[in-house]
């Protein structure tokens, strides 16, 4: 059992023979003070030592990188079994956001994503997810900031690891104090997970990584589309909107000559209007083994204008951390873990251009 896997019941068992208020002190120290057990000064030193041994950290830093004048921090973590994951902290003038991983690797096999190219190792446990948020929150505090947002946009497909993801979200919301409307789950279109999320008890945000608005192209880019084609995905999204009253976002990584064409803009605008969704355009970041390139700035502006002219609600995401491979689609795995770029063949099939 790692530190943030422990429940209050687990702490009660560990603290047998101690006053019951010690449970609250330890829980407060771990979740509100974001302290290591050894730093919880409200409890005796001998108890701190015992908790440090009984509740080890789930994450060990394999590598830390910074970019954007220190406003972007990427951690490559090694897990207890040697697998690797990454998470990214991003400071903005008005907020700080952490992008967390939900799996070591990913089974979705989206070819333009470094994680998808590396393959799948295992699901993360709730405690391993929560600890990413805690570690980022500690760093934000050291930087004079406050962590306000959590996005499940790191390694892995969170809705394919639904139970652990949702358990982590409850801990992040209930105990770390980050509001549900400041938590976003991103999915490539796992329809059963979207339907479960629609009935969940916290109104978190949903972002769908769409990337193509016709089935032939989306299947080429996102293989899961074979199982849940665009019409099926749209039905699930409509149900989510009706059930929650929350607007969804459609994420679109722009690939030069592939999904930045006038035809795709027209289909995307119609798809988004039907769902009353917001479109978030993402300049494609280079990843090893992907033979195409991101849309140049002038192409992004042209695509943006076409969408806006068609009545779509659309923005372009600011790219952060590209030089340290911390931007969207670039997360791979911690050095030394079984899921690494060096351990697999990073050859992606060529995608034909549509210009």
C-alpha positions in Angstrom: 0.0 0.0 0.0 1.4 3.4 -1.0 0.9 6.7 0.7 -2.2 7.9 -1.1 -3.8 4.5 -1.5 -4.4 4.6 2.3 -8.0 5.3 3.4 -9.0 6.5 6.9 -9.8 2.9 7.8 -6.2 1.9 6.8 -4.8 4.7 8.9 -7.0 3.6 11.8 -5.4 0.1 11.6 -1.9 1.6 11.3 -2.6 3.8 14.4 -4.1 1.1 16.6 -3.3 2.0 20.2 -3.0 5.7 19.4 -5.7 8.4 20.2 -8.3 8.6 17.4 -7.4 12.3 16.8 -4.1 11.1 15.4 -6.0 9.8 12.3 -7.2 13.3 11.6 -3.8 14.8 12.2 -2.2 12.4 9.7 -5.0 12.8 7.1 -4.7 16.6 7.5 -0.9 16.4 7.1 -1.0 14.3 3.9 -3.9 16.0 2.1 -4.1 19.6 3.4 -0.5 20.3 4.3 0.7 18.1 1.4 3.4 16.9 3.8 5.6 13.9 3.8 5.0 11.7 6.9 8.3 12.9 8.4 7.1 16.5 8.1 3.9 16.1 10.1 5.1 17.8 13.2 1.8 17.5 15.0 2.5 13.8 15.7 5.4 12.2 17.6 8.7 11.6 15.9 8.4 7.8 16.4 5.0 7.8 14.7 6.4 9.8 11.8 9.1 7.2 11.3 6.6 4.4 11.5 4.3 6.0 8.9 7.2 6.8 6.6 8.0 3.1 6.5 4.4 1.9 6.3 3.3 4.4 3.7 6.0 4.8 1.1 5.7 7.2 -1.8 4.4 5.7 -5.0 6.5 7.9 -7.3 10.3 8.3 -7.5 11.7 11.1 -9.7 13.6 9.7 -12.6 14.0 13.0 -14.3 12.7 16.6 -13.9 12.8 19.1 -16.7 11.8 22.8 -16.9 10.9 25.1 -19.7 9.1 28.4 -20.4 11.3 30.3 -17.8 10.3 27.7 -15.1 6.6 28.0 -15.8 6.5 24.4 -17.2 7.8 21.5 -15.2 7.8 17.9 -16.4 8.4 14.9 -14.2 9.3 11.5 -15.4 8.3 9.2 -12.5 9.4 5.6 -11.8 6.7 3.5 -10.1 7.4 0.8 -7.5 7.4 -2.0 -10.2 9.8 0.0 -12.5 7.2 1.2 -14.9 7.3 4.9 -15.9 4.8 7.7 -16.2 5.0 11.4 -16.7 3.1 14.5 -15.5 3.4 18.2 -16.3 2.8 21.3 -14.1 2.0 24.5 -16.0 1.9 27.9 -14.4 -0.2 30.7 -16.0 -0.7 34.2 -14.8 -4.1 33.4 -13.3 -3.8 29.7 -12.5 -1.7 26.6 -12.3 -2.7 23.3 -13.9 -1.3 19.8 -13.6 -1.6 17.2 -16.5 -1.6 13.8 -14.9 -1.3 10.2 -16.3 -3.8 7.5 -15.6 -2.0 4.5 -17.2 1.6 3.5 -17.8 1.5 3.6 -21.6 -1.7 3.5 -23.5 -3.6 0.8 -25.6 -5.4 3.3 -27.8 -2.6 3.3 -30.4 -3.2 6.8 -31.8 -0.1 7.0 -34.0 0.7 10.7 -33.6 0.9 10.4 -29.8 4.2 9.2 -28.3 2.3 7.4 -25.5 0.2 5.5 -28.0 3.3 4.5 -30.0 4.9 3.1 -26.9 2.1 0.6 -26.1 0.3 -0.3 -22.8 1.9 -1.6 -19.6 -0.7 -1.3 -16.9 -3.4 0.8 -15.2 -2.3 3.2 -12.4 -3.9 2.9 -9.0 -5.9 5.7 -7.5 -3.0 6.5 -5.1 -0.5 6.8 -7.9 -2.8 9.3 -9.7 -3.4 11.3 -6.5 0.2 11.5 -5.7 1.0 13.2 -9.0 -1.4 15.9 -8.0 0.0 16.2 -4.5 3.6 16.4 -5.8 2.6 19.1 -8.4 0.7 21.0 -5.7 3.7 21.0 -3.5 5.9 22.4 -6.3 3.3 25.0 -7.1 3.3 26.1 -3.5 7.1 26.3 -3.5 6.8 28.5 -6.7 4.4 30.9 -4.9 1.4 29.5 -6.8 -1.7 27.5 -6.1 -2.6 24.5 -8.0 -6.2 25.1 -9.3 -6.8 22.7 -12.1 -6.2 19.0 -12.8 -6.5 17.6 -16.3 -6.4 13.9 -17.2 -4.5 14.5 -20.4 -1.2 12.7 -19.7 -0.3 9.2 -20.4 -3.1 6.7 -20.9 -6.9 6.7 -21.5 -8.6 7.6 -18.2 -12.0 6.1 -19.1 -10.3 2.7 -19.8 -9.2 2.9 -16.1 -12.5 4.3 -14.9 -12.7 2.9 -11.4 -9.2 4.1 -10.3 -9.6 7.4 -12.1 -12.9 8.1 -10.4 -11.6 7.1 -7.0 -8.7 9.5 -7.6 -11.0 12.3 -8.6 -13.0 11.9 -5.4 -9.8 12.1 -3.3 -8.6 15.2 -5.4 -12.0 16.8 -4.9 -13.0 15.7 -1.4 -9.6 15.8 0.3 -7.2 18.0 -1.7 -10.0 20.6 -2.2 -9.9 21.0 -6.0 -13.5 21.7 -7.3 -15.1 19.3 -9.8 -15.4 22.1 -12.3 -11.7 22.5 -12.2 -11.1 18.8 -13.1 -11.2 17.6 -16.7 -11.2 14.1 -18.1 -10.0 13.7 -21.7 -10.9 10.6 -23.7 -10.4 9.5 -27.3 -14.0 8.3 -27.2 -14.5 5.4 -24.8 -18.3 5.4 -25.1 -19.1 3.2 -22.0 -16.9 5.5 -19.9 -18.7 8.6 -21.2 -22.0 7.1 -20.3 -20.8 6.2 -16.8 -19.4 9.7 -16.4 -22.8 11.2 -17.4 -24.3 9.5 -14.3 -21.4 10.2 -11.9 -21.8 12.3 -8.7 -19.3 15.0 -9.5 -19.7 17.5 -12.4 -16.2 17.2 -13.9 -15.5 18.5 -17.4 -15.3 16.2 -20.4 -13.0 16.7 -23.3 -13.2 14.4 -26.3 -10.0 14.0 -28.5 -11.7 14.0 -31.9 -9.0 14.8 -34.4 -11.2 13.9 -37.4 -14.8 14.5 -38.3 -15.3 11.7 -40.9 -15.2 8.1 -40.0 -12.6 7.0 -42.6 -10.0 9.6 -41.4 -10.8 9.2 -37.7 -10.3 5.4 -38.0 -7.0 6.1 -39.6 -5.9 8.5 -36.8 -7.8 7.0 -33.8 -8.2 3.2 -34.2 -10.9 3.1 -31.4 -13.2 4.7 -34.0 -13.8 1.2 -35.5 -15.6 0.2 -32.3 -17.2 3.6 -31.5 -17.7 5.5 -34.8 -18.6 9.2 -34.9 -22.4 8.7 -34.8 -22.2 6.4 -31.7 -19.7 8.8 -30.0 -22.1 11.8 -30.7 -25.0 9.9 -29.1 -23.0 9.3 -26.0 -21.9 13.0 -25.9 -25.5 14.2 -26.3 -26.5 12.0 -23.4 -23.7 13.4 -21.3 -24.7 17.0 -22.1 -28.4 16.2 -21.3 -27.5 14.5 -18.0 -25.0 16.9 -16.7 -25.9 20.2 -18.3 -22.1 20.7 -18.9 -20.7 21.7 -22.3 -18.0 19.3 -23.7 -14.8 20.2 -25.5 -13.6 18.7 -28.7 -9.8 18.5 -29.0 -8.3 18.6 -32.4 -4.6 18.2 -33.0 -3.8 19.8 -36.4 -1.8 17.7 -38.8 -0.6 19.4 -41.9 -2.4 18.2 -45.0 -4.4 15.6 -43.1 -7.1 17.0 -40.9 -6.7 20.8 -41.5 -8.6 20.7 -44.9 -11.7 22.8 -45.8 -13.7 19.6 -45.9 -12.7 18.6 -42.3 -13.4 22.1 -41.1 -16.9 21.9 -42.5 -17.6 18.5 -40.9 -16.1 19.5 -37.6 -18.1 22.7 -37.4 -21.3 20.7 -38.0 -20.4 18.0 -35.5 -19.6 20.6 -32.8 -22.8 22.7 -33.5 -24.9 19.6 -33.1 -23.3 18.9 -29.7 -23.1 22.6 -28.7 -19.4 21.8 -28.0 -16.4 24.0 -27.8 -13.5 23.2 -30.2 -10.0 23.3 -28.9 -7.4 23.4 -31.7 -4.0 22.0 -30.7 -0.9 22.6 -32.9 0.5 19.1 -33.4 3.8 18.6 -31.5 6.5 16.5 -33.1 6.9 13.0 -31.9 9.4 10.3 -32.9 8.3 8.0 -35.7 5.4 10.1 -37.0 6.1 10.9 -40.6 3.9 14.0 -40.9 4.1 17.5 -39.3 1.9 19.9 -37.6 -0.1 22.5 -39.5 2.0 25.7 -39.8 0.7 28.9 -38.2 -0.9 30.3 -41.3 -2.8 27.0 -41.8 -4.0 27.1 -38.2 -5.3 30.6 -38.7 -7.1 29.5 -41.9 -8.7 26.5 -40.2 -9.7 28.7 -37.3 -11.4 31.3 -39.6 -13.3 28.5 -41.5 -14.6 27.2 -38.2 -15.6 30.6 -36.9 -17.3 31.5 -40.2 -19.3 28.3 -39.9 -20.6 29.3 -36.4 -18.3 27.1 -34.3 -17.1 28.1 -30.9 -13.4 27.6 -31.2 -10.0 28.6 -29.6 -6.4 27.6 -30.2 -4.6 26.0 -27.2 -1.3 27.6 -26.2 1.6 25.2 -26.7 3.8 24.7 -23.6 6.9 22.7 -22.9 7.7 21.5 -26.5 11.4 21.7 -25.9 11.3 19.3 -23.0 8.7 16.9 -24.7 6.1 18.1 -22.3 3.5 19.3 -24.8 0.4 17.5 -25.9 1.1 14.1 -27.5 4.8 14.1 -26.4 4.6 12.3 -23.1 6.4 8.9 -23.3 7.7 7.3 -20.1 10.2 7.7 -17.4 13.8 6.7 -18.2 14.5 3.1 -17.3 10.9 2.0 -17.2 9.6 -0.9 -19.4 7.4 1.5 -21.4 9.9 3.7 -23.2 10.5 4.9 -26.7 13.7 2.8 -26.8 11.8 -0.4 -26.0 9.4 -0.3 -29.0 9.4 0.4 -32.7 8.2 4.0 -33.1 7.3 3.5 -36.8 3.9 5.0 -37.6 2.1 4.3 -40.9 2.1 7.2 -43.3 -1.1 9.1 -43.4 -2.1 10.4 -46.8 -2.6 14.1 -47.2 -6.0 15.4 -48.2 -5.1 18.7 -49.9 
